[in-house]
C-alpha cells in the first residue's frame, strides 16, 4: 500500500508525463497551427481534469478549487491561442 508521499509523487508524475508528452507533440507539429491549437486545448483540458480528480481523490475538492483550475486552464489556452494565431 502506498503512503501519502508516494501517492503525491504518483499524481504529479502523471501530470508531468502528460504535459511533457503534449509539449513534445506541440514542438513536433510546430508548423501546423490547427494541430498546435488542438494540442493546446488537450493540454488545458488534461490539466483541468487532473486538478479536479487530484483534489477529489484527496477529499479536498471545493467549487472554488474546481473554478480555479478551469479559469487557469482557460487563461493558458487563450494566451497560447493568441500567440499561435499571430
N, C-alpha and C positions, 0 to 999 in steps of 0.2 A: 504494500500500500504506500502511496506517495504522501509525503508530509507537505505542509503548506509551501515551503520554499521550493520544492520540486514541482508543485502544481503551478506556481507562478512562472518558473522557468519554462515549463511546457507551454503555458499560454502565450508567453511572449515570444517563444521560439516559433510558434505557429504564425503569429503576427509578422515577425521578422522574415521568415521564409516566404510567406505570401507576398509581402511588399517587395522583397528582393526579386522574386520571380516576375512580378508585374513591372518592376523597374527595368529588368533586363528586356522584357517584351517592349517596353516603351523605347528603349535605346535601339533594339533590333529593327523596329518599324519607324525609325526617325524620319523617313521620307514620305510616310503615308499619314496624312493628317487625320483621316477618318478612323484609322486603326488606333492612332495615338489617343484620340478622344474617347474611343471605346475602352481602351486600357485605363485611361484616367478615370472614367466613370466606374469601371470594375474595381479599381483600387479604392475609390471613395466608398463604394458600397461595401466592399470587403472590410474596410476599416470600421465603418459604422456598425456592421453586423458583428464583427469581432468584439468591439467595445461593449455592445449591448449584451452579447452572450457571456462575455467575461464577467461583467458585473452581475448578471443574473445567476450564474453558477456560484458566485461568492455571496449571494443574497444581499447585495448592496445596490441593486438597480432601483433607481427612482426616475420619475418623469424628467427631472432636471438633468440627470446624468445622460439619459437617452437623448434628450433635446440637445445637450452639449455635443454629443457625438454626431448627431445629424447636422447641426449647424457648422461644426468644424469640418466635417466631411464635405458639406456643400461649399463652404468657403474655399477649401483647397481645390475642389473640382472647378469652380468658377474662375479662380485665379489661373489654373493651368489651361482652362478653356480659352481664356483671354490671350494668354501667351501663345498658345498653339494657333489661334486664329489670326494672329498678326502676320 
